Amino acid sequence: MEDAPTPTTPPLPGVEEVRVRTVRRLLRSFLRHTPLFLATLVATALYSGMMTARVALIYPVVRIFVEEENAQTGEVVKEGERGTVETRLVRSLVKGDSEFSGPLARLNASLDLIERQVVDRLAWAIPDSVLSSPKRRAQVGTLATVTILFILITVLSALSNFGKLVFRAILVTRILTGLRVKLLRNLLNQPLAFYDDQKRGELISRMNSDVQASTHSLNLLTGELVEQPFLIVLPVMGLVAAKWWLGLIVAVFLASITLSLKKQTRKVHRRAKVRQRTTARVTEAMVQMFSGIRVVKAFGLEAQKVSHYRARNEDFARDAIATEVAKARTRTSMELLTNLAIVTALLVGGLVLGGGGSLPAGAMLLFLALMAQIYRPTKVLTNAYTDLLDNLAGADRTFEFMDRKPELVDKPGAIPLRDAVGTVRFEDVCFAYNGHGLVLDHINLEVPAGQVVALVGHSGAGKSTLVNLVPRFYDPQTGRITVDGTDIREFTRESLLRNIAVVTQEPFLFNASIRENIAYGRPHATNEEIEAAARAANIHEFIVGLPRGYDEPVGERGGKLSGGQLQRLTIARALLRDAKILILDEATSSLDTESERAVQLALQNLMRGRTTLVIAHRLSTVQHADKICVLQEGSIVEMGTHTQLMAMDSLYRRLYQLQFAPH
């Protein structure tokens, strides 16, 4: 019997495949702004054309002085010869002789006509002695025409450069804004399990440095990587127009650079991805340090944290230097290859053109100038390509998170939860984090509408996990949770959350005004409704006593307020939401006795008429619950009222006696 084939894991995409895919995605983003993208391309092409034309205009002038020198050494230009220096140069470059017809004849005639008109218009300002000779007249016409064209080209190049920069800035900014919003939306749509596995520094790095790298990639794709090819192609077209084999020389030269560049830049991309990961670790070190600044100060950990941060920065420096070395190696080898190719092309072209005498000196100078014109854009293009590969590493990481599919999504045909009564039922619910051991083991529990059910037990018993399933922060592996008899997975998440309010042990306020923080419970609430919620939470009198009242900023994470004040503001936020289902996760466990009393009064107002799940370590706060459930190792081991459980030899009774035993 033959052995069954061993299943193999499909190989991960290679560097080349990843970067090609990333570039395609970035290019597709341009198509969402087609008018702007086309405007950028047109402005770039026009600017590149003007830059090349400006260089080409020098050579008719050079030809004038070359022919003057030739005339003095015996090569006299026939006075009756038709055409100016510029048109004869065009004729020589294109045809290689004086015979040409068709469009070029019309071009020659047009140039002659323009030059004659220019001379006629400027005749009043030119001495007669200059215009007496047809040769001098032709030279004056060429100089005047070139001057006028140079001015026009300069103006057009300035305008096209301005348009190119403005259009590109608008295009990249709009794409970047959309990219950030899309990334943030996708991150916020991820379940809590995603954030359990992610470090905050990593997320911040993705939103900042990686998105910034995407911005640099977009700038390169609309800047140098578009502009420089134009500046290469246009001179090449001029060389091809002169002699077809000149184009062959340049094609070989460009192909050799392209093949070598493709081979050498793979390491740049790999190094850059490693550097982006170490950048995220540096950010994470800062986030951890500043988030726990009170602990750092309390335990004198400044030196330890500086040492840790220095180590992370040294890792970053090592990877950043390795990336730059890879880029420098690529650029240096490309520059050597480019110079070698340029010298070879100049040598071959110069020997053939100059040695055979097939072209005049002006044409030879134009050939040399066009080859020189190709050199700089090729060098800039090489550098831009290595920079692109560097920044594509950040773009790759951006798309990794952008492509991550949310695990908890509305099922097709999900319905809104309207007019909820508030009955919650857990039916044979089992749950485990990331496939590990069961945290909840076959939970069956009903919370009737309007009743208060308390969950008690040792730390790690599964209390918080159980209540986190109600708003679908997580979904159970087996079993189901219903609201008013319907599986909560049948509802849209937005409508389900609208019917649930949560007050946690660690109240969180955003760095905004008190009014704004309360209004997060219902963003379109009126000022009267906000104040009514604050009164019910027993915090209104404190608020109006502040210098700016409800417009007083609360500081970072509510740092300007006490724990009790913070908690009452979160209760006001929950009251304003006016949800049918309420979750209180150890809402008073971190408060002193006086603050707890004020918060308890606020909670009584909040729980009135609502289905409430309460988690509490202080058992004195749950004595009046309609039902108390005792959890142990993920299972409900006891259930009843405070009186019923105290009458038995129960775990609840032992926990209660431990808390209230005299010390």
TALINBEL-V708555 format. One record per pair of residues at least 6 apart in sequence whose C-alpha atoms are under 6 Angstrom apart, sorted by the first residue. I is the first residue (numbers start at 1). J is the second residue. D is the distance in whole Angstrom. If there is no record, write none. Layout:
[[I & J & D] [I & J & D]]
This chain:
[[40 & 164 & 5] [40 & 167 & 5] [40 & 168 & 6] [43 & 160 & 5] [43 & 164 & 5] [44 & 164 & 6] [44 & 227 & 6] [47 & 157 & 5] [47 & 160 & 5] [47 & 161 & 6] [48 & 230 & 6] [48 & 231 & 5] [50 & 153 & 6] [50 & 157 & 6] [60 & 86 & 5] [63 & 362 & 5] [79 & 134 & 6] [84 & 138 & 5] [87 & 108 & 5] [93 & 242 & 5] [94 & 241 & 6] [94 & 242 & 5] [115 & 141 & 5] [119 & 141 & 5] [131 & 137 & 5] [183 & 402 & 5] [190 & 406 & 5] [191 & 473 & 6] [192 & 473 & 6] [201 & 280 & 6] [201 & 283 & 5] [201 & 284 & 3] [201 & 287 & 6] [202 & 280 & 5] [205 & 280 & 5] [210 & 394 & 4] [210 & 398 & 6] [213 & 391 & 5] [213 & 394 & 5] [214 & 395 & 5] [217 & 388 & 6] [217 & 391 & 6] [228 & 377 & 5] [228 & 381 & 6] [232 & 374 & 5] [235 & 370 & 5] [239 & 246 & 6] [239 & 247 & 6] [240 & 246 & 6] [240 & 247 & 5] [253 & 341 & 5] [264 & 330 & 6] [268 & 323 & 6] [268 & 326 & 5] [269 & 389 & 5] [269 & 390 & 6] [271 & 323 & 5] [272 & 323 & 6] [272 & 390 & 5] [272 & 393 & 6] [273 & 393 & 5] [275 & 319 & 5] [275 & 320 & 6] [278 & 316 & 5] [282 & 312 & 6] [410 & 492 & 6] [414 & 490 & 5] [414 & 491 & 5] [414 & 492 & 5] [415 & 491 & 5] [415 & 492 & 6] [416 & 491 & 5] [416 & 492 & 5] [416 & 495 & 5] [417 & 491 & 6] [417 & 495 & 5] [417 & 496 & 6] [422 & 449 & 5] [422 & 580 & 6] [422 & 581 & 6] [422 & 611 & 6] [423 & 447 & 6] [423 & 448 & 5] [423 & 449 & 4] [423 & 483 & 5] [423 & 484 & 5] [424 & 446 & 6] [424 & 447 & 5] [424 & 482 & 6] [424 & 483 & 5] [425 & 445 & 6] [425 & 446 & 4] [425 & 481 & 6] [425 & 482 & 5] [426 & 444 & 5] [426 & 445 & 5] [426 & 481 & 5] [427 & 444 & 5] [427 & 479 & 6] [427 & 480 & 5] [428 & 442 & 4] [428 & 443 & 5] [428 & 444 & 5] [428 & 479 & 5] [429 & 442 & 5] [429 & 443 & 5] [429 & 478 & 6] [429 & 479 & 4] [429 & 480 & 6] [430 & 440 & 5] [430 & 441 & 5] [430 & 442 & 5] [430 & 476 & 6] [430 & 477 & 6] [430 & 478 & 5] [431 & 438 & 6] [431 & 439 & 6] [431 & 440 & 5] [431 & 476 & 5] [431 & 477 & 5] [432 & 438 & 5] [432 & 439 & 5] [439 & 462 & 6] [439 & 634 & 5] [440 & 634 & 4] [441 & 634 & 5] [441 & 635 & 5] [449 & 611 & 5] [450 & 609 & 5] [450 & 610 & 4] [450 & 611 & 4] [451 & 611 & 5] [452 & 612 & 5] [452 & 625 & 5] [452 & 626 & 5] [453 & 613 & 5] [453 & 625 & 6] [453 & 626 & 6] [453 & 627 & 5] [453 & 628 & 6] [454 & 613 & 6] [454 & 614 & 5] [454 & 615 & 6] [454 & 628 & 5] [455 & 614 & 6] [455 & 615 & 5] [455 & 629 & 5] [456 & 630 & 5] [457 & 630 & 6] [457 & 631 & 5] [461 & 631 & 6] [461 & 632 & 5] [461 & 633 & 5] [461 & 634 & 5] [462 & 634 & 5] [471 & 497 & 6] [481 & 487 & 6] [482 & 488 & 5] [499 & 579 & 4] [499 & 580 & 6] [500 & 579 & 5] [500 & 581 & 5] [500 & 582 & 6] [501 & 574 & 5] [501 & 579 & 6] [501 & 582 & 5] [502 & 583 & 5] [503 & 584 & 5] [504 & 585 & 5] [504 & 587 & 5] [505 & 585 & 6] [505 & 586 & 5] [505 & 587 & 4] [507 & 567 & 6] [508 & 557 & 6] [509 & 557 & 5] [509 & 558 & 5] [510 & 557 & 6] [511 & 555 & 5] [511 & 556 & 5] [512 & 553 & 5] [513 & 551 & 5] [513 & 552 & 5] [513 & 553 & 4] [513 & 554 & 6] [514 & 550 & 5] [514 & 551 & 6] [514 & 552 & 6] [515 & 550 & 5] [515 & 551 & 6] [518 & 573 & 4] [521 & 573 & 5] [521 & 574 & 6] [521 & 576 & 6] [521 & 577 & 5] [522 & 577 & 5] [533 & 572 & 5] [533 & 575 & 6] [533 & 576 & 6] [534 & 540 & 5] [534 & 572 & 5] [537 & 568 & 6] [537 & 572 & 5] [537 & 602 & 4] [538 & 602 & 6] [543 & 549 & 5] [554 & 560 & 6] [564 & 595 & 5] [575 & 606 & 6] [580 & 610 & 5] [581 & 610 & 6] [581 & 611 & 5] [581 & 612 & 6] [582 & 612 & 5] [583 & 612 & 6] [583 & 613 & 5] [584 & 614 & 5] [585 & 615 & 5] [586 & 615 & 5] [586 & 616 & 5] [588 & 596 & 6] [623 & 642 & 5] [627 & 640 & 5] [627 & 641 & 5] [628 & 639 & 6] [628 & 640 & 5] [628 & 641 & 6] [629 & 638 & 6] [629 & 639 & 4] [630 & 636 & 6] [630 & 637 & 6] [630 & 638 & 5] [631 & 637 & 6] [646 & 653 & 5]]
